[in-house]
Amino acid sequence: MIQHTRQACSVAALTLHAQRLARRGWRQLVWLRGDAHQCRTLALALWQAHSWKAPLWVGDQAWQGNQKRIEGECLPPSVILSPRKARTRLGAEHQLIVLDASVTGLDPEALGALSGTLVGGGLMVLITPLSLGEKPDPDYTRFADHPRHWSDLSAHYLARLARQMHASTQVVHWIAGQMPCLPLLSVTEISEAVSGDRDCLSADQANAVSELVALKRRRPLVITADRGRGKSAALGIACARLLTAASLHKPRRIVITAPRLSSVASVFERVAALCPHGRLASAGHFLLTQGSELVFLPPDLLTEQLNAQQQGGGGSYLMVDEAAAIPAALLGQWLSAFPRIAFATTVHGYEGSGRGFALRFRDTLERLTPQWKALALKAPIRWRAGDPLEALINQLLLLKAPLPTAQQVGGEVAATKLIERAWFGQQDAALEKLFGLLVQSHYRTTPNDLRQLLDGPGTALRIIEQENEPQAVLVTREEGGFAPALADQVARGERRPQGHLLAQSLATHAGSRDALTARWRRVARIATHPERRRQGFGKVLLEDDIADAKRQGIALYGATFGAEASLLRFWLAQGFTPVRLGVTRETATGEFAVMVAKALNGEGEVVLADLSERFQAALTGLLAFELKALSAEVVVLLLSQLPSVALSAREQQDIEDVATAHRDPALARPALQALARQASHYSFMLQCQQAQRLAAWAFQNVPLASGHKEAVSALRYAVATLRDQVNQ
């Protein structure tokens, strides 16, 4: 009886607290700890005590079938979601979310994603054991690389999370069997923002819609916003107005792209609501009766269609959502192809680093479209300013990790040092700065990356620090060391143990068993402060870490990254050798992956020689088929890694006949391929436009002009130019 009375009082207190939050337009985290069954009973009682808007239970669905039904009630399957599917709720709105991490463990990305769907007056109930932070939980299974078990890993990340929640005055602390401890809510003035637009919920959003509808040629719009500011909704409203404004005689086609279709689901929902005479023809394709349409294309397909001249030009529109999660090189290509284009991105959060996007992309905008316009959405829509949950989630997941201060210290680069992760997990300010450095340098940084950083097996951190400010960081992972029998099974496609990205890929795709039996150190991330780049920091970090790896008997040192010319040049300059190219573009990046390696001992030299030989033998065939879309600049860099072979007398004659006579270039392709290969071995030709054009034609059959006569003429000129430079 006492227990039921305490439960009823606890639930009533929380319901009243939610009503107080609703008056302020705020949300809050309820940290419910204790026995899993008891906590679920309490959470279910809270669920049933109030008419919550679209309540959602996130956790293991199996628990309902295993427990006794509570007072004859059980949650319908439609409101239970796996943590792995948290991203599918982006754009949705919930007033109560129960995130049950009591048995399956805490998914940081689910916590981050779902917090953005909670509306004012909402509660996020996080269920954990009392011992949170004392040991790893089962969600660590996702990065427990073979042969490690998740229970053997460290739990620095969870310990930090528990420490910060214990210390927070903005958390409702609720231990099963006790009354919840409700924090005091500060007095705040409630002011309703007036947008002046019936479809918009804030003046910021109305301004963004107005700018999007009035997009000018060669004047792109860049919209940045924290989460919950109505960025995607603004895109949807603007698209609806552009589509309905098109005439029957001149229908309008708008292309929208994002890392995944689910990222723009709210855009299509808003268009459907505002265009009742239209219909969703298929997922990612909305069609109006007069022929206007909104079409979603993933980055890789959009780039492919642009290269085939099937997109862009004329009066075409392109809307890019979550632009920070897409490489700047692709954004620049789209910028040149679409006369009217808008980029929208989240400034903070797992969707991508908006800050990094601004740093990387600003130069491209200034060069190609100097009249571009920036617009920031600041007013929250789903909740009001001062919201306790937003501040807490930003702190727990480091969604606003600050960029450290650049220290312009003269002289040599400071010495590198390894960081002990157990110590680092206790140093909040230092960890925020380091993570801020990583966020700004990479287009896809998630809350899970912070956990990997602190607890990932075989992970090491090396930094260059000046005046207590990190200026550069290197994150590495240990790989390989498989038994020969297991390596053979992996190479045959019969096994796929967890982790070991580089070593397993080389075994699976290149067929090298030795790549898995050898020990590797792989670069997971390398980042330098944007104001300290090109000052040798990356080079020093790698040199010191490679020396350390040699002392430990590691055979090979490697990295994998998007096949972008400047990145490839950096790794080649450090003495690394290409060993594999991905044959399909990554959907989210639109880039092919390239893998490079360096041998550290005799065993590594044998493995590297074999991998390099396999790569060289496959390269020309791949360029002709699977890698026809690889950029010419990257092609020339890769050709420079093939053995240099002098031109034969017959090849020289064929080259001469193409350059000065009327020889059909297609019938002299072997000689022109040889010329392109030889030209790539001259450092001054690696960025030569004619060398790149010849390589693209010779190996990928890319014409140098749209008309046949113009293309042949341009090709003869390129051949003559390179012939003269090679013969000098």
C-alpha positions, -999 to +999 in steps of 0.1 A: +000+000+000+028+024+010+046+016-022+015+023-044+009+055-025+045+067-031+042+057-068+010+077-072+024+107-054+056+105-075+036+104-108+013+132-097+043+154-088+059+148-122+027+155-140+023+188-122+060+196-129+054+190-166+025+215-165+048+241-150+074+234-177+046+238-204+038+273-191+075+283-198+077+263-230+105+242-215+114+205-213+134+185-188+153+152-183+140+128-157+168+104-146+150+073-133+174+048-117+171+015-100+158-020-107+148-023-144+114-039-137+106-013-110+117+016-132+096+004-161+066+001-139+070+037-127+076+050-163+045+032-175+024+047-146+036+082-157+027+073-193-008+064-183-014+093-159-017+120-185-028+126-221+007+131-235+010+142-271+025+113-292+043+095-263+072+073-274+089+044-256+125+037-268+141+004-258+141-033-260+106-045-272+111-080-257+106-068-221+069-066-225+065-102-233+087-113-204+071-093-177+038-097-160+012-073-174+008-043-151-028-038-142-038-054-174-021-027-194+007-031-220+022-006-245+010-010-281+039-019-305+033+012-325+048+034-298+078+013-291+110+021-310+144+005-311+172+030-302+189+022-335+159+038-353+159+070-333+169+090-364+136+080-381+118+103-356+135+134-368+108+159-377+083+142-353+071+158-321+066+141-288+056+153-253+069+122-234+098+100-243+109+071-222+145+060-232+149+027-215+187+020-212+184-003-182+192-036-200+203-028-236+225+001-226+225+038-235+228+048-272+242+084-271+230+091-306+194+081-297+196+105-267+208+133-290+183+127-318+152+122-296+159+152-275+153+174-305+118+159-310+106+167-275+082+197-274+077+224-247+062+209-216+077+175-224+097+151-203+124+127-214+126+098-189+160+081-190+160+047-173+194+034-161+208+012-134+219+028-102+254+018-111+256+039-143+292+047-151+308+020-130+311-004-159+304-006-197+268-014-208+257-038-236+255-009-261+293-010-261+289-042-282+288-020-313+325-010-310+340-040-292+364-050-319+373-086-323+384-104-302+373-082-273+340-085-254+321-053-245+322-061-208+361-059-209+361-023-221+366+008-200+336+030-192+351+065-190+323+079-212+295+066-190+313+077-159+315+112-172+278+112-182+268+100-147+291+125-130+276+154-149+240+143-144+246+139-107+260+174-105+233+190-126+206+212-110+185+209-142+178+171-139+148+155-122+165+129-100+142+099-094+154+067-077+129+039-079+110+036-046+117+072-037+100+105-044+115+124-074+137+154-066+122+183-086+145+212-095+134+247-090+124+265-122+136+300-127+111+328-133+110+338-169+091+362-190+070+345-216+069+363-249+053+350-280+072+357-312+051+371-340+061+359-375+037+378-397+034+347-418+005+323-412+027+292-421+057+302-400+062+298-363+089+325-358+100+357-374+134+340-381+116+312-400+094+337-419+125+356-430+142+324-441+112+314-462+111+349-478+148+346-488+144+311-502+114+320-523+133+350-537+166+331-545+186+350-571+209+336-598+245+331-586+236+344-552+233+313-530+217+314-495+234+297-466+211+290-436+226+279-403+207+270-371+208+251-339+185+221-337+148+229-332+148+262-350+125+251-379+152+250-406+138+220-425+103+233-421+114+266-437+127+247-467+094+228-470+073+260-469+095+277-494+094+247-518+056+246-515+054+282-525+078+279-554+060+249-567+025+264-565+037+297-580+049+279-612+025+282-642+009+253-661+029+262-692+062+263-673+062+238-645+090+240-619+113+212-608+131+215-574+158+191-565+165+185-528+195+166-514+207+155-480+228+126-466+197+105-464+160+107-473+149+106-437+167+139-431+142+157-454+111+138-444+097+169-426+103+189-458+081+166-478+055+165-450+053+203-451+050+205-489+022+179-488+003+199-461+006+231-481-001+216-515-033+195-511-037+192-548-004+174-552+006+138-544+035+118-532+043+098-564+070+078-545+093+082-516+112+114-522+091+125-552+062+150-547+042+159-579+017+187-585-011+185-610+004+212-633+036+192-635+058+209-610+077+185-587+100+182-557+126+154-561+150+140-536+184+128-549+211+114-526+245+131-530+261+103-550+232+101-575+230+139-578+267+141-586+264+112-611+235+129-629+254+162-629+284+145-645+260+131-672+245+166-677+211+154-666+208+180-638+214+217-633+214+246-658+187+270-668+162+279-641+169+248-619+167+250-581+187+229-556+180+228-519+207+212-498+197+202-462+223+191-436+250+205-459+277+201-431+274+164-436+285+166-472+321+173-484+328+208-495+342+196-528+307+182-538+290+214-526+313+234-548+305+212-578+268+217-572+273+254-567+286+257-602+258+236-618+227+251-602+220+289-608+197+290-578+208+271-547+204+272-509+224+254-483+209+247-449+228+231-420+227+224-383+254+243-365+257+218-337+248+181-333+252+147-348+238+158-381+272+174-389+294+202-379+280+234-392+311+252-379+333+230-399+311+235-429+315+273-427+352+271-423+357+247-453+331+261-476+335+298-472+365+301-495+346+282-522+316+306-519+338+337-520+356+324-551+326+312-571+297+333-558+310+363-539+275+377-536+263+348-514+242+355-484+243+341-448+212+338-426+210+324-391+179+310-373+182+317-336+148+315-321+137+280-310+103+268-322+096+235-304+106+250-271+115+285-257+148+301-249+164+290-216+152+254-221+169+232-194+170+200-216+188+218-245+215+231-223+219+197-206+221+177-238+246+201-253+268+196-222+264+158-220+271+152-257+294+181-263+272+194-291+287+229-287+323+219-280+343+250-284+372+254-309+404+259-289+423+291-291+450+292-319+484+299-303+507+317-328+539+306-312+571+310-333+598+285-338+596+248-341+564+228-337+559+217-301+565+181-291+536+156-293+523+137-263+501+107-257+470+114-236+458+090-209+421+085-216+411+078-180+425+112-170+410+129-200+375+117-192+378+136-159+390+169-175+358+185-189+373+217-202+402+199-220+379+172-234+356+199-248+385+217-266+398+185-281+364+173-293+358+208-307+390+205-327+378+171-341+343+184-348+354+213-370+377+191-391+353+163-400+319+165-417+304+136-397+310+138-360+285+121-338+279+116-300+290+080-305+324+093-316+330+108-282+323+074-266+347+058-291+373+084-282+371+076-245+365+039-245+372+024-279+395-006-277+429+000-291+423+037-295+451+062-287+452+100-286+483+120-295+482+158-294+502+189-299+494+214-272+505+250-267+496+271-237+471+244-226+453+247-259+453+217-283+465+227-317+464+193-334+453+158-326+458+123-340+434+095-331+446+059-340+432+024-338+450-009-335+440-035-362+449-070-375+468-097-358+443-124-369+450-161-368+458-174-403+426-197-404+404-167-395+421-145-420+414-170-447+377-172-438+375-134-439+392-133-473+368-159-486+338-139-474+328-165-448+334-144-417+333-107-409+345-101-373+337-067-358+361-038-364+395-038-381+382-016-410+414-013-430+428-048-425+395-065-432+388-044-462+421-053-478+415-090-470+380-090-483+384-069-514+421-073-523+422-110-512+453-105-490+453-129-460+486-113-448+469-080-445+449-095-416+475-115-399+499-085-398+495-059-370+483-024-381+479+010-367+452+030-385+446+067-384+410+072-374+412+110-373+438+137-377+430+174-372+448+207-370+434+240-358+422+258-389+445+288-381+475+265-378+472+244-409+501+240-433+526+245-405+537+209-402+516+198-373+501+168-391+535+157-403+550+159-368+521+139-352+525+112-378+563+110-375+562+106-337+534+081-338+550+060-365+582+059-345+562+047-315+545+021-336+578+008-349+591+004-313+560-017-306+566-041-335+536-030-355+541-040-392+520-014-411+506+021-406+476+031-426+446+054-433+414+055-452+397+087-465+376+102-493+395+103-526+400+141-527+431+155-543+445+176-515+441+148-489+457+123-513+486+147-518+492+150-481+494+113-475+516+107-506+539+134-493+543+115-460+555+085-479+523+064-479+514+041-508+478+036-522+466+001-516+429+002-524+402+023-540+365+018-533+346+011-565+313+028-554+307+062-540+297+065-504+260+076-504+265+103-477+297+118-491+296+112-528+333+102-527+352+071-534+373+058-505+410+054-508+433+034-485+470+041-481+497+023-461+533+025-450+555-005-440+573-003-406+593-035-406+603-064-428+570-082-425+552-050-434+573-045-465+564-079-478+526-072-472+528-037-487+547-049-518+519-075-524+491-049-518+508-023-540+512-048-568+476-059-566+465-022-566+487-013-596+474-043-616+438-034-610+440+004-613+437+009-651+409-015-654+390+001-626+394+036-642+379+023-674+348+009-657+339+013-620+360+045-615+350+064-646+337+092-624+369+096-603+382+131-606+410+136-631+432+153-605+430+122-583+436+100-613+469+117-621+481+114-585+473+077-586+491+072-619+522+088-603+524+058-580+527+033-609+562+023-620+578+048-644+585+032-678+603+051-706+584+056-738+593+031-766+602+043-801+568+030-814+549+049-786+568+081-794+559+078-830+522+072-822+522+102-799+538+123-827+512+112-852+484+122-829+499+155-820+510+167-855+491+146-880+457+131-884+461+098-865+428+088-848+436+092-810+414+062-801+437+039-822+467+052-804+453+049-769+480+026-755+507+052-764+486+081-750+481+061-718+519+057-716+523+094-721+498+102-693+516+078-670+550+093-677+538+129-673+524+120-639+560+113-627+570+149-631+560+168-600+553+200-619+527+182-640+506+167-612+484+198-612+488+205-649+453+208-665+465+192-698+479+162-679+446+158-661+426+161-693+447+135-711+446+111-682+408+114-680+405+107-718+431+079-720+419+059-690+383+069-684+372+079-720+361+114-708+358+137-739+376+170-738+347+189-753+310+182-762+315+182-800+336+155-817+357+179-837+364+202-808+371+172-785+397+158-809+413+192-814+416+197-777+431+163-772+457+168-799+467+201-781+470+183-748+491+155-763+514+180-780+518+201-748+527+171-727+550+156-754+570+189-754+572+191-716+583+154-712+609+158-739+625+189-724 
